[in-house]
Amino acid sequence: MALPPDAISCQLCFEPYKPDEPRTPCILPCFHTACRQCLSQWAAKDENQVEGGFLCPTCRQPCATAVDELHLNFGLMDVVEALPVQSGERRLVCGDCEDDAEATCKCIDCE
């Protein structure tokens, strides 16, 4: 099942989320998500600042957490990290094999 591009892209810059900073998906207290880079730029603008924080770019709810302290949206990060494997761009490597063989099944602990 393919995801629509906007499901895995920042709502501000429309760039796809990345597993590495600064394009990681960060979740706000109101549960909206945007990449850390865009949130940093958004929060720095005077018109988006409120006492003790900044306004959410989607719903305009105040966020009292500094951008660099926002949590990653781990559910979305799992999807972002799985996409290259699903599309065949990257393969999973077995952590127990010395020859970096492709992982073909789950470990005993995961079954």
N, CA, C and O atoms as a GROMACS GRO file, in nm:
protein
  444
    1MET      N    1   0.084  -0.118   0.000
    1MET     CA    2   0.000   0.000   0.000
    1MET      C    3   0.089   0.125   0.000
    1MET      O    4   0.174   0.140   0.087
    2ALA      N    5   0.068   0.210  -0.095
    2ALA     CA    6   0.148   0.332  -0.106
    2ALA      C    7   0.082   0.444  -0.027
    2ALA      O    8  -0.040   0.459  -0.026
    3LEU      N    9   0.165   0.521   0.040
    3LEU     CA   10   0.116   0.636   0.116
    3LEU      C   11   0.113   0.759   0.027
    3LEU      O   12   0.200   0.776  -0.059
    4PRO      N   13   0.013   0.846   0.044
    4PRO     CA   14   0.016   0.970  -0.031
    4PRO      C   15   0.133   1.056   0.016
    4PRO      O   16   0.165   1.055   0.134
    5PRO      N   17   0.197   1.128  -0.075
    5PRO     CA   18   0.315   1.207  -0.038
    5PRO      C   19   0.291   1.304   0.077
    5PRO      O   20   0.381   1.327   0.158
    6ASP      N   21   0.171   1.362   0.086
    6ASP     CA   22   0.148   1.459   0.193
    6ASP      C   23   0.140   1.393   0.331
    6ASP      O   24   0.149   1.462   0.432
    7ALA      N   25   0.125   1.261   0.337
    7ALA     CA   26   0.121   1.191   0.465
    7ALA      C   27   0.260   1.181   0.528
    7ALA      O   28   0.273   1.164   0.649
    8ILE      N   29   0.362   1.190   0.445
    8ILE     CA   30   0.499   1.176   0.495
    8ILE      C   31   0.583   1.299   0.463
    8ILE      O   32   0.706   1.291   0.455
    9SER      N   33   0.516   1.413   0.446
    9SER     CA   34   0.584   1.539   0.414
    9SER      C   35   0.545   1.646   0.515
    9SER      O   36   0.436   1.644   0.572
   10CYS      N   37   0.635   1.738   0.535
   10CYS     CA   38   0.611   1.851   0.625
   10CYS      C   39   0.499   1.938   0.570
   10CYS      O   40   0.494   1.966   0.450
   11GLN      N   41   0.410   1.979   0.658
   11GLN     CA   42   0.298   2.063   0.617
   11GLN      C   43   0.339   2.206   0.584
   11GLN      O   44   0.260   2.282   0.528
   12LEU      N   45   0.461   2.244   0.618
   12LEU     CA   46   0.506   2.381   0.593
   12LEU      C   47   0.591   2.393   0.467
   12LEU      O   48   0.571   2.484   0.387
   13CYS      N   49   0.686   2.302   0.449
   13CYS     CA   50   0.776   2.310   0.333
   13CYS      C   51   0.742   2.208   0.224
   13CYS      O   52   0.793   2.217   0.112
   14PHE      N   53   0.657   2.112   0.258
   14PHE     CA   54   0.614   2.006   0.167
   14PHE      C   55   0.726   1.911   0.126
   14PHE      O   56   0.710   1.831   0.034
   15GLU      N   57   0.840   1.919   0.195
   15GLU     CA   58   0.950   1.826   0.172
   15GLU      C   59   0.923   1.698   0.249
   15GLU      O   60   0.864   1.702   0.357
   16PRO      N   61   0.965   1.582   0.196
   16PRO     CA   62   0.946   1.458   0.271
   16PRO      C   63   1.028   1.459   0.400
   16PRO      O   64   1.140   1.511   0.403
   17TYR      N   65   0.971   1.401   0.505
   17TYR     CA   66   1.046   1.388   0.629
   17TYR      C   67   1.165   1.297   0.606
   17TYR      O   68   1.163   1.209   0.520
   18LYS      N   69   1.270   1.318   0.685
   18LYS     CA   70   1.392   1.238   0.678
   18LYS      C   71   1.420   1.182   0.817
   18LYS      O   72   1.379   1.241   0.917
   19PRO      N   73   1.490   1.069   0.823
   19PRO     CA   74   1.523   1.013   0.955
   19PRO      C   75   1.632   1.091   1.028
   19PRO      O   76   1.656   1.069   1.146
   20ASP      N   77   1.700   1.182   0.956
   20ASP     CA   78   1.808   1.261   1.016
   20ASP      C   79   1.767   1.407   1.023
   20ASP      O   80   1.690   1.456   0.940
   21GLU      N   81   1.820   1.477   1.124
   21GLU     CA   82   1.793   1.620   1.139
   21GLU      C   83   1.843   1.694   1.015
   21GLU      O   84   1.939   1.648   0.954
   22PRO      N   85   1.784   1.803   0.977
   22PRO     CA   86   1.680   1.880   1.043
   22PRO      C   87   1.539   1.850   0.992
   22PRO      O   88   1.444   1.916   1.034
   23ARG      N   89   1.522   1.752   0.904
   23ARG     CA   90   1.390   1.724   0.846
   23ARG      C   91   1.314   1.614   0.920
   23ARG      O   92   1.228   1.548   0.862
   24THR      N   93   1.346   1.594   1.047
   24THR     CA   94   1.275   1.494   1.126
   24THR      C   95   1.137   1.547   1.166
   24THR      O   96   1.122   1.667   1.193
   25PRO      N   97   1.036   1.461   1.170
   25PRO     CA   98   0.902   1.506   1.209
   25PRO      C   99   0.892   1.523   1.360
   25PRO      O  100   0.914   1.429   1.436
   26CYS      N  101   0.858   1.644   1.403
   26CYS     CA  102   0.843   1.675   1.545
   26CYS      C  103   0.697   1.696   1.577
   26CYS      O  104   0.624   1.759   1.500
   27ILE      N  105   0.654   1.643   1.690
   27ILE     CA  106   0.514   1.653   1.729
   27ILE      C  107   0.497   1.763   1.833
   27ILE      O  108   0.573   1.772   1.930
   28LEU      N  109   0.398   1.846   1.810
   28LEU     CA  110   0.366   1.956   1.901
   28LEU      C  111   0.267   1.908   2.007
   28LEU      O  112   0.205   1.803   1.990
   29PRO      N  113   0.251   1.982   2.117
   29PRO     CA  114   0.156   1.942   2.222
   29PRO      C  115   0.012   1.926   2.170
   29PRO      O  116  -0.067   1.852   2.229
   30CYS      N  117  -0.023   1.996   2.062
   30CYS     CA  118  -0.157   1.986   2.003
   30CYS      C  119  -0.167   1.867   1.908
   30CYS      O  120  -0.273   1.843   1.849
   31PHE      N  121  -0.058   1.792   1.894
   31PHE     CA  122  -0.047   1.671   1.811
   31PHE      C  123  -0.030   1.698   1.662
   31PHE      O  124  -0.037   1.604   1.583
   32HIS      N  125  -0.010   1.822   1.621
   32HIS     CA  126   0.026   1.848   1.483
   32HIS      C  127   0.175   1.821   1.467
   32HIS      O  128   0.250   1.824   1.564
   33THR      N  129   0.217   1.795   1.344
   33THR     CA  130   0.356   1.758   1.318
   33THR      C  131   0.411   1.843   1.204
   33THR      O  132   0.340   1.874   1.108
   34ALA      N  133   0.538   1.881   1.215
   34ALA     CA  134   0.611   1.950   1.109
   34ALA      C  135   0.759   1.917   1.129
   34ALA      O  136   0.798   1.868   1.235
   35CYS      N  137   0.841   1.944   1.028
   35CYS     CA  138   0.984   1.914   1.044
   35CYS      C  139   1.048   2.018   1.136
   35CYS      O  140   1.002   2.132   1.146
   36ARG      N  141   1.153   1.975   1.203
   36ARG     CA  142   1.219   2.061   1.302
   36ARG      C  143   1.272   2.189   1.237
   36ARG      O  144   1.265   2.296   1.297
   37GLN      N  145   1.323   2.179   1.116
   37GLN     CA  146   1.378   2.297   1.047
   37GLN      C  147   1.269   2.402   1.025
   37GLN      O  148   1.290   2.520   1.053
   38CYS      N  149   1.154   2.360   0.976
   38CYS     CA  150   1.045   2.456   0.953
   38CYS      C  151   0.991   2.512   1.084
   38CYS      O  152   0.961   2.631   1.093
   39LEU      N  153   0.980   2.427   1.185
   39LEU     CA  154   0.932   2.475   1.314
   39LEU      C  155   1.027   2.578   1.374
   39LEU      O  156   0.983   2.676   1.434
   40SER      N  157   1.156   2.558   1.356
   40SER     CA  158   1.254   2.656   1.405
   40SER      C  159   1.236   2.790   1.336
   40SER      O  160   1.237   2.895   1.400
   41GLN      N  161   1.219   2.786   1.204
   41GLN     CA  162   1.200   2.910   1.129
   41GLN      C  163   1.066   2.975   1.165
   41GLN      O  164   1.058   3.097   1.180
   42TRP      N  165   0.963   2.895   1.180
   42TRP     CA  166   0.830   2.945   1.215
   42TRP      C  167   0.832   3.012   1.352
   42TRP      O  168   0.782   3.123   1.368
   43ALA      N  169   0.891   2.944   1.450
   43ALA     CA  170   0.893   2.994   1.588
   43ALA      C  171   0.976   3.121   1.602
   43ALA      O  172   0.955   3.199   1.695
   44ALA      N  173   1.070   3.143   1.512
   44ALA     CA  174   1.158   3.259   1.520
   44ALA      C  175   1.090   3.388   1.472
   44ALA      O  176   1.137   3.498   1.502
   45LYS      N  177   0.980   3.376   1.400
   45LYS     CA  178   0.911   3.495   1.348
   45LYS      C  179   0.829   3.560   1.460
   45LYS      O  180   0.758   3.491   1.534
   46ASP      N  181   0.841   3.691   1.472
   46ASP     CA  182   0.772   3.766   1.578
   46ASP      C  183   0.622   3.740   1.581
   46ASP      O  184   0.564   3.724   1.689
   47GLU      N  185   0.559   3.735   1.464
   47GLU     CA  186   0.413   3.720   1.460
   47GLU      C  187   0.366   3.582   1.507
   47GLU      O  188   0.247   3.562   1.532
   48ASN      N  189   0.458   3.487   1.519
   48ASN     CA  190   0.422   3.352   1.564
   48ASN      C  191   0.459   3.326   1.710
   48ASN      O  192   0.436   3.217   1.762
   49GLN      N  193   0.516   3.426   1.774
   49GLN     CA  194   0.559   3.409   1.912
   49GLN      C  195   0.450   3.452   2.009
   49GLN      O  196   0.377   3.548   1.986
   50VAL      N  197   0.442   3.379   2.119
   50VAL     CA  198   0.354   3.414   2.231
   50VAL      C  199   0.438   3.403   2.357
   50VAL      O  200   0.549   3.349   2.354
   51GLU      N  201   0.386   3.453   2.465
   51GLU     CA  202   0.460   3.447   2.590
   51GLU      C  203   0.496   3.302   2.623
   51GLU      O  204   0.408   3.218   2.639
   52GLY      N  205   0.624   3.276   2.634
   52GLY     CA  206   0.671   3.143   2.672
   52GLY      C  207   0.677   3.043   2.558
   52GLY      O  208   0.699   2.924   2.583
   53GLY      N  209   0.660   3.085   2.434
   53GLY     CA  210   0.666   2.988   2.326
   53GLY      C  211   0.625   3.045   2.191
   53GLY      O  212   0.652   3.160   2.160
   54PHE      N  213   0.558   2.960   2.112
   54PHE     CA  214   0.517   2.998   1.978
   54PHE      C  215   0.382   2.933   1.947
   54PHE      O  216   0.336   2.845   2.020
   55LEU      N  217   0.319   2.977   1.840
   55LEU     CA  218   0.190   2.923   1.799
   55LEU      C  219   0.210   2.807   1.701
   55LEU      O  220   0.300   2.810   1.617
   56CYS      N  221   0.125   2.706   1.712
   56CYS     CA  222   0.126   2.595   1.617
   56CYS      C  223   0.093   2.651   1.479
   56CYS      O  224   0.000   2.731   1.467
   57PRO      N  225   0.167   2.612   1.376
   57PRO     CA  226   0.138   2.664   1.242
   57PRO      C  227   0.004   2.615   1.185
   57PRO      O  228  -0.046   2.674   1.089
   58THR      N  229  -0.052   2.510   1.240
   58THR     CA  230  -0.177   2.456   1.188
   58THR      C  231  -0.300   2.510   1.262
   58THR      O  232  -0.392   2.562   1.199
   59CYS      N  233  -0.301   2.498   1.394
   59CYS     CA  234  -0.421   2.534   1.471
   59CYS      C  235  -0.403   2.660   1.555
   59CYS      O  236  -0.499   2.707   1.617
   60ARG      N  237  -0.283   2.714   1.557
   60ARG     CA  238  -0.250   2.836   1.632
   60ARG      C  239  -0.260   2.821   1.784
   60ARG      O  240  -0.271   2.920   1.855
   61GLN      N  241  -0.257   2.699   1.833
   61GLN     CA  242  -0.253   2.676   1.978
   61GLN      C  243  -0.112   2.710   2.028
   61GLN      O  244  -0.015   2.683   1.957
   62PRO      N  245  -0.099   2.767   2.146
   62PRO     CA  246   0.034   2.798   2.198
   62PRO      C  247   0.113   2.671   2.230
   62PRO      O  248   0.058   2.573   2.279
   63CYS      N  249   0.241   2.676   2.203
   63CYS     CA  250   0.333   2.567   2.235
   63CYS      C  251   0.442   2.625   2.323
   63CYS      O  252   0.518   2.712   2.280
   64ALA      N  253   0.450   2.578   2.447
   64ALA     CA  254   0.546   2.632   2.543
   64ALA      C  255   0.678   2.556   2.542
   64ALA      O  256   0.767   2.585   2.621
   65THR      N  257   0.692   2.459   2.453
   65THR     CA  258   0.814   2.379   2.445
   65THR      C  259   0.905   2.438   2.338
   65THR      O  260   0.859   2.470   2.228
   66ALA      N  261   1.033   2.453   2.368
   66ALA     CA  262   1.129   2.501   2.268
   66ALA      C  263   1.138   2.399   2.154
   66ALA      O  264   1.127   2.279   2.177
   67VAL      N  265   1.157   2.447   2.033
   67VAL     CA  266   1.160   2.359   1.916
   67VAL      C  267   1.265   2.249   1.930
   67VAL      O  268   1.239   2.134   1.896
   68ASP      N  269   1.383   2.284   1.982
   68ASP     CA  270   1.488   2.183   1.994
   68ASP      C  271   1.458   2.079   2.103
   68ASP      O  272   1.529   1.979   2.114
   69GLU      N  273   1.354   2.103   2.182
   69GLU     CA  274   1.315   2.008   2.286
   69GLU      C  275   1.188   1.929   2.250
   69GLU      O  276   1.145   1.844   2.328
   70LEU      N  277   1.130   1.957   2.134
   70LEU     CA  278   1.010   1.883   2.091
   70LEU      C  279   1.046   1.737   2.065
   70LEU      O  280   1.156   1.706   2.018
   71HIS      N  281   0.953   1.648   2.096
   71HIS     CA  282   0.973   1.506   2.072
   71HIS      C  283   0.952   1.473   1.926
   71HIS      O  284   0.874   1.538   1.856
   72LEU      N  285   1.023   1.371   1.880
   72LEU     CA  286   1.000   1.320   1.746
   72LEU      C  287   0.864   1.251   1.742
   72LEU      O  288   0.819   1.196   1.843
   73ASN      N  289   0.800   1.255   1.628
   73ASN     CA  290   0.679   1.178   1.606
   73ASN      C  291   0.726   1.038   1.568
   73ASN      O  292   0.748   1.008   1.451
   74PHE      N  293   0.742   0.952   1.670
   74PHE     CA  294   0.804   0.821   1.648
   74PHE      C  295   0.722   0.731   1.557
   74PHE      O  296   0.779   0.652   1.482
   75GLY      N  297   0.589   0.742   1.561
   75GLY     CA  298   0.507   0.663   1.470
   75GLY      C  299   0.536   0.699   1.326
   75GLY      O  300   0.550   0.611   1.240
   76LEU      N  301   0.544   0.828   1.299
   76LEU     CA  302   0.576   0.874   1.164
   76LEU      C  303   0.720   0.842   1.127
   76LEU      O  304   0.749   0.809   1.012
   77MET      N  305   0.811   0.850   1.223
   77MET     CA  306   0.951   0.815   1.197
   77MET      C  307   0.963   0.669   1.155
   77MET      O  308   1.042   0.637   1.066
   78ASP      N  309   0.885   0.579   1.218
   78ASP     CA  310   0.888   0.438   1.178
   78ASP      C  311   0.849   0.422   1.031
   78ASP      O  312   0.910   0.345   0.958
   79VAL      N  313   0.747   0.496   0.989
   79VAL     CA  314   0.703   0.492   0.849
   79VAL      C  315   0.812   0.546   0.758
   79VAL      O  316   0.846   0.485   0.657
   80VAL      N  317   0.868   0.661   0.794
   80VAL     CA  318   0.974   0.724   0.713
   80VAL      C  319   1.093   0.631   0.698
   80VAL      O  320   1.150   0.620   0.589
   81GLU      N  321   1.133   0.565   0.806
   81GLU     CA  322   1.248   0.476   0.801
   81GLU      C  323   1.218   0.347   0.724
   81GLU      O  324   1.310   0.286   0.670
   82ALA      N  325   1.092   0.305   0.719
   82ALA     CA  326   1.056   0.182   0.650
   82ALA      C  327   1.038   0.200   0.499
   82ALA      O  328   1.051   0.104   0.424
   83LEU      N  329   1.010   0.321   0.455
   83LEU     CA  330   0.983   0.344   0.314
   83LEU      C  331   1.096   0.301   0.221
   83LEU      O  332   1.067   0.237   0.119
   84PRO      N  333   1.223   0.332   0.249
   84PRO     CA  334   1.329   0.287   0.158
   84PRO      C  335   1.339   0.134   0.150
   84PRO      O  336   1.377   0.079   0.046
   85VAL      N  337   1.306   0.066   0.257
   85VAL     CA  338   1.309  -0.080   0.257
   85VAL      C  339   1.193  -0.133   0.174
   85VAL      O  340   1.210  -0.223   0.092
   86GLN      N  341   1.074  -0.076   0.195
   86GLN     CA  342   0.956  -0.120   0.122
   86GLN      C  343   0.972  -0.097  -0.028
   86GLN      O  344   0.928  -0.180  -0.108
   87SER      N  345   1.032   0.013  -0.067
   87SER     CA  346   1.048   0.045  -0.209
   87SER      C  347   1.166  -0.026  -0.274
   87SER      O  348   1.183  -0.020  -0.395
   88GLY      N  349   1.248  -0.092  -0.193
   88GLY     CA  350   1.364  -0.162  -0.246
   88GLY      C  351   1.489  -0.076  -0.257
   88GLY      O  352   1.592  -0.124  -0.306
   89GLU      N  353   1.484   0.048  -0.214
   89GLU     CA  354   1.601   0.136  -0.218
   89GLU      C  355   1.708   0.093  -0.119
   89GLU      O  356   1.827   0.117  -0.140
   90ARG      N  357   1.664   0.029  -0.011
   90ARG     CA  358   1.757  -0.014   0.093
   90ARG      C  359   1.714  -0.152   0.139
   90ARG      O  360   1.595  -0.186   0.133
   91ARG      N  361   1.807  -0.231   0.185
   91ARG     CA  362   1.773  -0.363   0.235
   91ARG      C  363   1.807  -0.373   0.382
   91ARG      O  364   1.897  -0.305   0.431
   92LEU      N  365   1.736  -0.459   0.452
   92LEU     CA  366   1.765  -0.484   0.592
   92LEU      C  367   1.875  -0.588   0.600
   92LEU      O  368   1.871  -0.690   0.531
   93VAL      N  369   1.970  -0.563   0.686
   93VAL     CA  370   2.084  -0.654   0.702
   93VAL      C  371   2.068  -0.730   0.832
   93VAL      O  372   2.029  -0.673   0.934
   94CYS      N  373   2.100  -0.857   0.828
   94CYS     CA  374   2.094  -0.941   0.947
   94CYS      C  375   2.202  -0.896   1.045
   94CYS      O  376   2.318  -0.884   1.008
   95GLY      N  377   2.163  -0.872   1.168
   95GLY     CA  378   2.258  -0.828   1.270
   95GLY      C  379   2.345  -0.940   1.325
   95GLY      O  380   2.446  -0.912   1.390
   96ASP      N  381   2.308  -1.066   1.299
   96ASP     CA  382   2.386  -1.178   1.349
   96ASP      C  383   2.485  -1.235   1.248
   96ASP      O  384   2.581  -1.300   1.286
   97CYS      N  385   2.462  -1.210   1.120
   97CYS     CA  386   2.550  -1.265   1.015
   97CYS      C  387   2.673  -1.176   0.999
   97CYS      O  388   2.664  -1.053   1.001
   98GLU      N  389   2.787  -1.240   0.982
   98GLU     CA  390   2.911  -1.164   0.965
   98GLU      C  391   2.929  -1.113   0.824
   98GLU      O  392   3.008  -1.021   0.802
   99ASP      N  393   2.856  -1.170   0.728
   99ASP     CA  394   2.875  -1.129   0.588
   99ASP      C  395   2.770  -1.028   0.541
   99ASP      O  396   2.750  -1.011   0.421
  100ASP      N  397   2.704  -0.961   0.635
  100ASP     CA  398   2.602  -0.861   0.603
  100ASP      C  399   2.494  -0.916   0.511
  100ASP      O  400   2.450  -0.847   0.419
  101ALA      N  401   2.452  -1.038   0.536
  101ALA     CA  402   2.347  -1.099   0.456
  101ALA      C  403   2.215  -1.026   0.479
  101ALA      O  404   2.192  -0.967   0.584
  102GLU      N  405   2.129  -1.033   0.379
  102GLU     CA  406   1.999  -0.969   0.390
  102GLU      C  407   1.913  -1.044   0.492
  102GLU      O  408   1.909  -1.168   0.492
  103ALA      N  409   1.844  -0.970   0.576
  103ALA     CA  410   1.755  -1.031   0.674
  103ALA      C  411   1.635  -1.088   0.599
  103ALA      O  412   1.575  -1.021   0.516
  104THR      N  413   1.601  -1.213   0.631
  104THR     CA  414   1.491  -1.278   0.561
  104THR      C  415   1.377  -1.318   0.653
  104THR      O  416   1.270  -1.355   0.604
  105CYS      N  417   1.396  -1.312   0.783
  105CYS     CA  418   1.289  -1.346   0.876
  105CYS      C  419   1.314  -1.277   1.009
  105CYS      O  420   1.418  -1.213   1.028
  106LYS      N  421   1.219  -1.289   1.099
  106LYS     CA  422   1.230  -1.227   1.231
  106LYS      C  423   1.318  -1.313   1.321
  106LYS      O  424   1.328  -1.434   1.302
  107CYS      N  425   1.379  -1.250   1.418
  107CYS     CA  426   1.458  -1.324   1.516
  107CYS      C  427   1.365  -1.402   1.608
  107CYS      O  428   1.245  -1.376   1.611
  108ILE      N  429   1.418  -1.494   1.680
  108ILE     CA  430   1.339  -1.576   1.771
  108ILE      C  431   1.268  -1.489   1.873
  108ILE      O  432   1.153  -1.515   1.907
  109ASP      N  433   1.334  -1.386   1.923
  109ASP     CA  434   1.273  -1.298   2.023
  109ASP      C  435   1.152  -1.222   1.968
  109ASP      O  436   1.057  -1.196   2.042
  110CYS      N  437   1.154  -1.188   1.839
  110CYS     CA  438   1.045  -1.110   1.779
  110CYS      C  439   0.927  -1.196   1.736
  110CYS      O  440   0.816  -1.145   1.719
  111GLU      N  441   0.949  -1.325   1.718
  111GLU     CA  442   0.838  -1.412   1.675
  111GLU      C  443   0.740  -1.420   1.785
  111GLU      O  444   0.638  -1.487   1.773
   0.00000   0.00000   0.00000
